[in-house]
């Protein structure tokens, strides 16, 4: 077991239909059960990233009182849509069934993620609504990558576009074919039916390429009657330094 003095983690696996899904479980050194249980998914434009990418985010959620299960889902292009979504939905169901083990009897379950991981988290909230289970209590979306059109002002400010950028390449490899962009589970921003999904907390940065689609998604959720909280954080100091280098 490793980590900080207030949030510790262990390595583990979830056995899903013969597949061992690597996970990292974060929890506070002292917690009272039942504790909120969060399935967390890392970023990486669908093609990159691993459990090391989100240590700080997961520790913060654990220090805030949650048990966080961060899953190392399969990546594109070897595993295009809906591979990652299907296995993480199975993981969500398994965690809910075993919630007494992970976080205590009656623990509420949440989905969370950054960028591409937030896309998956938003899609999981839709799938749970559509299938009627598991009962997702909330979704925590950090700069969600949910609009493959790449036409927002914040994307253009990042000098990104339809080709030759990591977001465009990530979408292309994840979707596999253009028609998949119309599927609401693949591109949640394009969904025509958002009513009934779990309440959302959406956080982004002032200079994030996903800022505009994050805020637009928050507005669409609110217009559909979903309780939404949004926060636009100031860009980290080292962000400007990296941009200048």
Phi and psi in degrees as GROMACS dihedral restraints (atoms count N, CA, C in turn):
[ dihedral_restraints ]
;  ai    aj    ak    al  type     phi  dphi    fc
    3     4     5     6     1  -132.8    20    10
    4     5     6     7     1   170.4    20    10
    6     7     8     9     1   139.1    20    10
    7     8     9    10     1  -162.9    20    10
    9    10    11    12     1   -86.7    20    10
   10    11    12    13     1   179.4    20    10
   12    13    14    15     1   -69.3    20    10
   13    14    15    16     1   -23.3    20    10
   15    16    17    18     1  -107.9    20    10
   16    17    18    19     1   -18.3    20    10
   18    19    20    21     1  -135.8    20    10
   19    20    21    22     1   115.7    20    10
   21    22    23    24     1  -107.6    20    10
   22    23    24    25     1   156.5    20    10
   24    25    26    27     1  -137.9    20    10
   25    26    27    28     1   156.1    20    10
   27    28    29    30     1  -131.6    20    10
   28    29    30    31     1   151.3    20    10
   30    31    32    33     1   -88.9    20    10
   31    32    33    34     1   142.2    20    10
   33    34    35    36     1  -156.8    20    10
   34    35    36    37     1  -174.0    20    10
   36    37    38    39     1  -144.4    20    10
   37    38    39    40     1   149.2    20    10
   39    40    41    42     1  -107.5    20    10
   40    41    42    43     1   127.7    20    10
   42    43    44    45     1   -89.5    20    10
   43    44    45    46     1   112.6    20    10
   45    46    47    48     1  -128.3    20    10
   46    47    48    49     1   107.8    20    10
   48    49    50    51     1    50.8    20    10
   49    50    51    52     1    44.4    20    10
   51    52    53    54     1    84.4    20    10
   52    53    54    55     1    -2.0    20    10
   54    55    56    57     1  -107.4    20    10
   55    56    57    58     1   132.4    20    10
   57    58    59    60     1   -93.5    20    10
   58    59    60    61     1   108.9    20    10
   60    61    62    63     1   -92.1    20    10
   61    62    63    64     1   114.9    20    10
   63    64    65    66     1   -64.7    20    10
   64    65    66    67     1   137.2    20    10
   66    67    68    69     1  -136.2    20    10
   67    68    69    70     1   160.2    20    10
   69    70    71    72     1  -126.3    20    10
   70    71    72    73     1   127.4    20    10
   72    73    74    75     1  -107.1    20    10
   73    74    75    76     1   120.0    20    10
   75    76    77    78     1  -106.2    20    10
   76    77    78    79     1   139.5    20    10
   78    79    80    81     1  -153.6    20    10
   79    80    81    82     1   152.1    20    10
   81    82    83    84     1   -68.1    20    10
   82    83    84    85     1   152.6    20    10
   84    85    86    87     1   -60.4    20    10
   85    86    87    88     1   -33.6    20    10
   87    88    89    90     1  -132.5    20    10
   88    89    90    91     1   122.2    20    10
   90    91    92    93     1  -144.6    20    10
   91    92    93    94     1   154.2    20    10
   93    94    95    96     1  -106.6    20    10
   94    95    96    97     1   127.7    20    10
   96    97    98    99     1   -87.3    20    10
   97    98    99   100     1   151.1    20    10
   99   100   101   102     1   -72.9    20    10
  100   101   102   103     1   147.3    20    10
  102   103   104   105     1  -116.0    20    10
  103   104   105   106     1   141.4    20    10
  105   106   107   108     1   -53.2    20    10
  106   107   108   109     1   137.3    20    10
  108   109   110   111     1  -112.8    20    10
  109   110   111   112     1   122.2    20    10
  111   112   113   114     1  -116.2    20    10
  112   113   114   115     1   123.8    20    10
  114   115   116   117     1   -89.1    20    10
  115   116   117   118     1   116.6    20    10
  117   118   119   120     1  -111.5    20    10
  118   119   120   121     1   142.5    20    10
  120   121   122   123     1  -130.1    20    10
  121   122   123   124     1   126.8    20    10
  123   124   125   126     1   -74.5    20    10
  124   125   126   127     1   165.8    20    10
  126   127   128   129     1   -87.6    20    10
  127   128   129   130     1  -172.0    20    10
  129   130   131   132     1   133.3    20    10
  130   131   132   133     1    23.7    20    10
  132   133   134   135     1    57.1    20    10
  133   134   135   136     1    29.0    20    10
  135   136   137   138     1    73.3    20    10
  136   137   138   139     1   -13.3    20    10
  138   139   140   141     1  -117.6    20    10
  139   140   141   142     1    -5.4    20    10
  141   142   143   144     1  -144.5    20    10
  142   143   144   145     1  -179.8    20    10
  144   145   146   147     1    94.4    20    10
  145   146   147   148     1   158.3    20    10
  147   148   149   150     1  -158.6    20    10
  148   149   150   151     1  -168.9    20    10
  150   151   152   153     1   -66.4    20    10
  151   152   153   154     1   -18.7    20    10
  153   154   155   156     1   -77.0    20    10
  154   155   156   157     1   -17.5    20    10
  156   157   158   159     1   -68.7    20    10
  157   158   159   160     1   -24.0    20    10
  159   160   161   162     1  -125.2    20    10
  160   161   162   163     1    25.9    20    10
  162   163   164   165     1   -57.0    20    10
  163   164   165   166     1   -48.1    20    10
  165   166   167   168     1   -64.0    20    10
  166   167   168   169     1   -44.1    20    10
  168   169   170   171     1   -62.1    20    10
  169   170   171   172     1   -45.5    20    10
  171   172   173   174     1   -66.1    20    10
  172   173   174   175     1   -39.0    20    10
  174   175   176   177     1   -63.1    20    10
  175   176   177   178     1   -41.2    20    10
  177   178   179   180     1   -63.1    20    10
  178   179   180   181     1   -41.4    20    10
  180   181   182   183     1   -66.3    20    10
  181   182   183   184     1   -38.8    20    10
  183   184   185   186     1   -66.5    20    10
  184   185   186   187     1   -42.5    20    10
  186   187   188   189     1   -64.9    20    10
  187   188   189   190     1   -23.3    20    10
  189   190   191   192     1   -80.6    20    10
  190   191   192   193     1    -2.9    20    10
  192   193   194   195     1   113.8    20    10
  193   194   195   196     1    12.6    20    10
  195   196   197   198     1  -107.7    20    10
  196   197   198   199     1   157.5    20    10
  198   199   200   201     1   -95.5    20    10
  199   200   201   202     1   122.1    20    10
  201   202   203   204     1  -111.9    20    10
  202   203   204   205     1   122.4    20    10
  204   205   206   207     1  -108.2    20    10
  205   206   207   208     1   105.8    20    10
  207   208   209   210     1   -95.2    20    10
  208   209   210   211     1   122.5    20    10
  210   211   212   213     1  -105.6    20    10
  211   212   213   214     1   137.4    20    10
  213   214   215   216     1   -94.0    20    10
  214   215   216   217     1    83.0    20    10
  216   217   218   219     1   -75.7    20    10
  217   218   219   220     1   158.9    20    10
  219   220   221   222     1   -68.7    20    10
  220   221   222   223     1   144.2    20    10
  222   223   224   225     1  -108.0    20    10
  223   224   225   226     1   153.2    20    10
  225   226   227   228     1   -79.0    20    10
  226   227   228   229     1   159.7    20    10
  228   229   230   231     1   -84.1    20    10
  229   230   231   232     1    -8.9    20    10
  231   232   233   234     1   -63.2    20    10
  232   233   234   235     1   -31.1    20    10
  234   235   236   237     1  -129.5    20    10
  235   236   237   238     1    79.0    20    10
  237   238   239   240     1   -73.0    20    10
  238   239   240   241     1   172.5    20    10
  240   241   242   243     1   -50.9    20    10
  241   242   243   244     1   133.6    20    10
  243   244   245   246     1  -106.8    20    10
  244   245   246   247     1    28.8    20    10
  246   247   248   249     1   -57.7    20    10
  247   248   249   250     1   -53.0    20    10
  249   250   251   252     1   -63.0    20    10
  250   251   252   253     1   -39.1    20    10
  252   253   254   255     1   -65.6    20    10
  253   254   255   256     1   -42.7    20    10
  255   256   257   258     1   -64.2    20    10
  256   257   258   259     1   -43.9    20    10
  258   259   260   261     1   -73.7    20    10
  259   260   261   262     1   -33.3    20    10
  261   262   263   264     1   -74.0    20    10
  262   263   264   265     1   -29.3    20    10
  264   265   266   267     1   -68.5    20    10
  265   266   267   268     1   -39.5    20    10
  267   268   269   270     1   -63.1    20    10
  268   269   270   271     1   -39.1    20    10
  270   271   272   273     1   -63.8    20    10
  271   272   273   274     1   -40.4    20    10
  273   274   275   276     1   -60.9    20    10
  274   275   276   277     1   -45.1    20    10
  276   277   278   279     1   -63.4    20    10
  277   278   279   280     1   -40.0    20    10
  279   280   281   282     1   -66.0    20    10
  280   281   282   283     1   -44.1    20    10
  282   283   284   285     1   -60.6    20    10
  283   284   285   286     1   -41.0    20    10
  285   286   287   288     1   -64.1    20    10
  286   287   288   289     1   -42.8    20    10
  288   289   290   291     1   -64.6    20    10
  289   290   291   292     1   -32.2    20    10
  291   292   293   294     1  -104.1    20    10
  292   293   294   295     1    20.6    20    10
  294   295   296   297     1   -60.5    20    10
  295   296   297   298     1   -29.1    20    10
  297   298   299   300     1   -61.8    20    10
  298   299   300   301     1   -37.0    20    10
  300   301   302   303     1   -68.2    20    10
  301   302   303   304     1   -43.5    20    10
  303   304   305   306     1   -83.1    20    10
  304   305   306   307     1   -40.4    20    10
  306   307   308   309     1  -140.3    20    10
  307   308   309   310     1     0.8    20    10
  309   310   311   312     1   106.6    20    10
  310   311   312   313     1   149.8    20    10
  312   313   314   315     1   -59.4    20    10
  313   314   315   316     1   133.3    20    10
  315   316   317   318     1    83.0    20    10
  316   317   318   319     1     6.5    20    10
  318   319   320   321     1   -61.5    20    10
  319   320   321   322     1   137.8    20    10
  321   322   323   324     1   -82.6    20    10
  322   323   324   325     1   145.3    20    10
  324   325   326   327     1  -112.2    20    10
  325   326   327   328     1   138.9    20    10
  327   328   329   330     1  -126.5    20    10
  328   329   330   331     1   158.7    20    10
  330   331   332   333     1  -117.1    20    10
  331   332   333   334     1   145.8    20    10
  333   334   335   336     1  -151.1    20    10
  334   335   336   337     1   156.2    20    10
  336   337   338   339     1  -178.6    20    10
  337   338   339   340     1   167.8    20    10
  339   340   341   342     1  -116.9    20    10
  340   341   342   343     1   139.7    20    10
  342   343   344   345     1    52.6    20    10
  343   344   345   346     1  -114.0    20    10
  345   346   347   348     1   -63.0    20    10
  346   347   348   349     1   -34.9    20    10
  348   349   350   351     1   -64.3    20    10
  349   350   351   352     1   -32.9    20    10
  351   352   353   354     1   -71.7    20    10
  352   353   354   355     1   -31.9    20    10
  354   355   356   357     1   -56.9    20    10
  355   356   357   358     1   -50.0    20    10
  357   358   359   360     1   -62.5    20    10
  358   359   360   361     1   -40.3    20    10
  360   361   362   363     1   -62.8    20    10
  361   362   363   364     1   -43.2    20    10
  363   364   365   366     1   -63.9    20    10
  364   365   366   367     1   -40.5    20    10
  366   367   368   369     1   -67.0    20    10
  367   368   369   370     1   -36.7    20    10
  369   370   371   372     1   -62.3    20    10
  370   371   372   373     1   -39.6    20    10
  372   373   374   375     1   -61.9    20    10
  373   374   375   376     1   -38.3    20    10
  375   376   377   378     1   -67.4    20    10
  376   377   378   379     1   -44.4    20    10
  378   379   380   381     1   -62.9    20    10
  379   380   381   382     1   -42.0    20    10
  381   382   383   384     1   -62.9    20    10
  382   383   384   385     1   -39.1    20    10
  384   385   386   387     1   -63.3    20    10
  385   386   387   388     1   -46.5    20    10
  387   388   389   390     1   -68.6    20    10
  388   389   390   391     1   -34.8    20    10
  390   391   392   393     1   -93.9    20    10
  391   392   393   394     1    -7.3    20    10
  393   394   395   396     1    76.6    20    10
  394   395   396   397     1     7.7    20    10
  396   397   398   399     1  -167.3    20    10
  397   398   399   400     1   151.5    20    10
  399   400   401   402     1   -74.5    20    10
  400   401   402   403     1   162.4    20    10
  402   403   404   405     1   -76.3    20    10
  403   404   405   406     1    97.6    20    10
  405   406   407   408     1   -78.5    20    10
  406   407   408   409     1   125.1    20    10
  408   409   410   411     1   -82.6    20    10
  409   410   411   412     1   -22.8    20    10
  411   412   413   414     1  -176.3    20    10
  412   413   414   415     1   161.7    20    10
  414   415   416   417     1  -126.8    20    10
  415   416   417   418     1   133.1    20    10
  417   418   419   420     1  -115.4    20    10
  418   419   420   421     1   107.7    20    10
  420   421   422   423     1  -114.3    20    10
  421   422   423   424     1   116.8    20    10
  423   424   425   426     1  -103.6    20    10
  424   425   426   427     1   110.0    20    10
  426   427   428   429     1    45.9    20    10
  427   428   429   430     1    60.0    20    10
  429   430   431   432     1   -63.1    20    10
  430   431   432   433     1   137.1    20    10
  432   433   434   435     1   -95.7    20    10
  433   434   435   436     1    88.7    20    10
  435   436   437   438     1  -125.9    20    10
  436   437   438   439     1    -2.3    20    10
  438   439   440   441     1  -126.1    20    10
  439   440   441   442     1   102.7    20    10
  441   442   443   444     1   -73.0    20    10
  442   443   444   445     1    -6.3    20    10
  444   445   446   447     1   -69.1    20    10
  445   446   447   448     1   -24.2    20    10
  447   448   449   450     1    52.2    20    10
  448   449   450   451     1    45.6    20    10
  450   451   452   453     1  -119.0    20    10
  451   452   453   454     1    11.9    20    10
  453   454   455   456     1   -80.3    20    10
  454   455   456   457     1   163.1    20    10
  456   457   458   459     1   -63.3    20    10
  457   458   459   460     1   -38.1    20    10
  459   460   461   462     1   -70.2    20    10
  460   461   462   463     1   -32.1    20    10
  462   463   464   465     1   -67.8    20    10
  463   464   465   466     1   -44.5    20    10
  465   466   467   468     1   -63.5    20    10
  466   467   468   469     1   -35.9    20    10
  468   469   470   471     1   -64.1    20    10
  469   470   471   472     1   -26.3    20    10
  471   472   473   474     1   -86.2    20    10
  472   473   474   475     1     6.7    20    10
  474   475   476   477     1    57.8    20    10
  475   476   477   478     1    39.9    20    10
  477   478   479   480     1  -107.8    20    10
  478   479   480   481     1   159.0    20    10
  480   481   482   483     1  -163.4    20    10
  481   482   483   484     1  -153.5    20    10
  483   484   485   486     1   -74.4    20    10
  484   485   486   487     1   -15.3    20    10
  486   487   488   489     1  -154.3    20    10
  487   488   489   490     1   155.8    20    10
  489   490   491   492     1    77.1    20    10
  490   491   492   493     1    18.5    20    10
  492   493   494   495     1  -133.4    20    10
  493   494   495   496     1   160.1    20    10
  495   496   497   498     1   -65.2    20    10
  496   497   498   499     1   -30.9    20    10
  498   499   500   501     1   -72.4    20    10
  499   500   501   502     1   -43.8    20    10
  501   502   503   504     1   -62.1    20    10
  502   503   504   505     1   -44.8    20    10
  504   505   506   507     1   -63.4    20    10
  505   506   507   508     1   -40.1    20    10
  507   508   509   510     1   -62.2    20    10
  508   509   510   511     1   -45.8    20    10
  510   511   512   513     1   -60.2    20    10
  511   512   513   514     1   -45.9    20    10
  513   514   515   516     1   -59.3    20    10
  514   515   516   517     1   -44.7    20    10
  516   517   518   519     1   -73.8    20    10
  517   518   519   520     1   -31.8    20    10
  519   520   521   522     1   -73.2    20    10
  520   521   522   523     1   -45.6    20    10
  522   523   524   525     1   -74.2    20    10
  523   524   525   526     1   -36.7    20    10
  525   526   527   528     1    83.0    20    10
  526   527   528   529     1   -43.7    20    10
  528   529   530   531     1  -146.3    20    10
  529   530   531   532     1   153.4    20    10
  531   532   533   534     1   -62.2    20    10
  532   533   534   535     1   -31.5    20    10
  534   535   536   537     1   -64.1    20    10
  535   536   537   538     1   -24.7    20    10
  537   538   539   540     1   -66.6    20    10
  538   539   540   541     1   -20.8    20    10
  540   541   542   543     1   -63.9    20    10
  541   542   543   544     1   -18.8    20    10
  543   544   545   546     1   -84.9    20    10
  544   545   546   547     1    -8.1    20    10
  546   547   548   549     1   -79.8    20    10
  547   548   549   550     1   125.9    20    10
  549   550   551   552     1   -63.3    20    10
  550   551   552   553     1   -27.3    20    10
  552   553   554   555     1   -75.4    20    10
  553   554   555   556     1   -24.2    20    10
  555   556   557   558     1   -82.8    20    10
  556   557   558   559     1   -40.4    20    10
  558   559   560   561     1  -131.6    20    10
  559   560   561   562     1    81.6    20    10
  561   562   563   564     1   -55.9    20    10
  562   563   564   565     1   -28.2    20    10
  564   565   566   567     1   -61.1    20    10
  565   566   567   568     1   -30.7    20    10
  567   568   569   570     1   -84.5    20    10
  568   569   570   571     1    -0.9    20    10
  570   571   572   573     1   -64.0    20    10
  571   572   573   574     1   136.4    20    10
  573   574   575   576     1   -87.7    20    10
  574   575   576   577     1    -7.3    20    10
  576   577   578   579     1  -134.7    20    10
  577   578   579   580     1   102.9    20    10
  579   580   581   582     1  -109.4    20    10
  580   581   582   583     1   -11.7    20    10
  582   583   584   585     1   -59.0    20    10
  583   584   585   586     1   140.7    20    10
  585   586   587   588     1    91.1    20    10
  586   587   588   589     1    -4.7    20    10
  588   589   590   591     1   -78.4    20    10
  589   590   591   592     1   168.7    20    10
  591   592   593   594     1   -67.0    20    10
  592   593   594   595     1   152.8    20    10
  594   595   596   597     1   -54.5    20    10
  595   596   597   598     1   151.6    20    10
  597   598   599   600     1  -128.1    20    10
  598   599   600   601     1   142.7    20    10
  600   601   602   603     1  -113.6    20    10
  601   602   603   604     1   119.3    20    10
  603   604   605   606     1  -118.5    20    10
  604   605   606   607     1   122.5    20    10
  606   607   608   609     1  -123.8    20    10
  607   608   609   610     1   136.5    20    10
  609   610   611   612     1  -145.7    20    10
  610   611   612   613     1   175.9    20    10
  612   613   614   615     1  -108.8    20    10
  613   614   615   616     1   155.2    20    10
  615   616   617   618     1   -61.4    20    10
  616   617   618   619     1   -30.9    20    10
  618   619   620   621     1  -108.7    20    10
  619   620   621   622     1    16.7    20    10
  621   622   623   624     1   -77.6    20    10
  622   623   624   625     1   134.6    20    10
  624   625   626   627     1   -57.8    20    10
  625   626   627   628     1   -27.0    20    10
  627   628   629   630     1   -88.9    20    10
  628   629   630   631     1     5.0    20    10
  630   631   632   633     1   -57.6    20    10
  631   632   633   634     1   -49.9    20    10
  633   634   635   636     1   -67.2    20    10
  634   635   636   637     1   -41.8    20    10
  636   637   638   639     1   -70.6    20    10
  637   638   639   640     1   -30.1    20    10
  639   640   641   642     1   -61.8    20    10
  640   641   642   643     1   -48.7    20    10
  642   643   644   645     1   -70.4    20    10
  643   644   645   646     1   -36.4    20    10
  645   646   647   648     1   -65.2    20    10
  646   647   648   649     1   -38.1    20    10
  648   649   650   651     1   -66.2    20    10
  649   650   651   652     1   -39.5    20    10
  651   652   653   654     1   -60.0    20    10
  652   653   654   655     1   -42.0    20    10
  654   655   656   657     1   -64.5    20    10
  655   656   657   658     1   -41.5    20    10
  657   658   659   660     1   -65.3    20    10
  658   659   660   661     1   -39.0    20    10
  660   661   662   663     1   -62.7    20    10
  661   662   663   664     1   -45.8    20    10
  663   664   665   666     1   -61.5    20    10
  664   665   666   667     1   -41.0    20    10
  666   667   668   669     1   -65.4    20    10
  667   668   669   670     1   -21.6    20    10
  669   670   671   672     1   -92.3    20    10
  670   671   672   673     1     7.0    20    10
  672   673   674   675     1    87.5    20    10
  673   674   675   676     1    14.5    20    10
  675   676   677   678     1   -91.6    20    10
  676   677   678   679     1   134.9    20    10
  678   679   680   681     1   -68.2    20    10
  679   680   681   682     1   124.2    20    10
  681   682   683   684     1  -134.8    20    10
  682   683   684   685     1   136.8    20    10
  684   685   686   687     1  -118.2    20    10
  685   686   687   688     1   136.3    20    10
  687   688   689   690     1  -124.9    20    10
  688   689   690   691     1   152.4    20    10
  690   691   692   693     1  -147.8    20    10
  691   692   693   694     1   128.7    20    10
  693   694   695   696     1  -109.5    20    10
  694   695   696   697     1   109.2    20    10
  696   697   698   699     1   -86.9    20    10
  697   698   699   700     1   152.2    20    10
  699   700   701   702     1   -68.8    20    10
  700   701   702   703     1   145.1    20    10
  702   703   704   705     1   -61.6    20    10
  703   704   705   706     1   140.5    20    10
  705   706   707   708     1   -57.4    20    10
  706   707   708   709     1   149.4    20    10
  708   709   710   711     1   -58.8    20    10
  709   710   711   712     1   -37.7    20    10
  711   712   713   714     1   -73.6    20    10
  712   713   714   715     1   -13.1    20    10
  714   715   716   717     1   -64.3    20    10
  715   716   717   718     1   -45.2    20    10
  717   718   719   720     1   -66.5    20    10
  718   719   720   721     1   -36.9    20    10
  720   721   722   723     1   -63.4    20    10
  721   722   723   724     1   -41.5    20    10
  723   724   725   726     1   -66.2    20    10
  724   725   726   727     1   -36.3    20    10
  726   727   728   729     1   -66.2    20    10
  727   728   729   730     1   -31.2    20    10
  729   730   731   732     1   -82.2    20    10
  730   731   732   733     1   -18.2    20    10
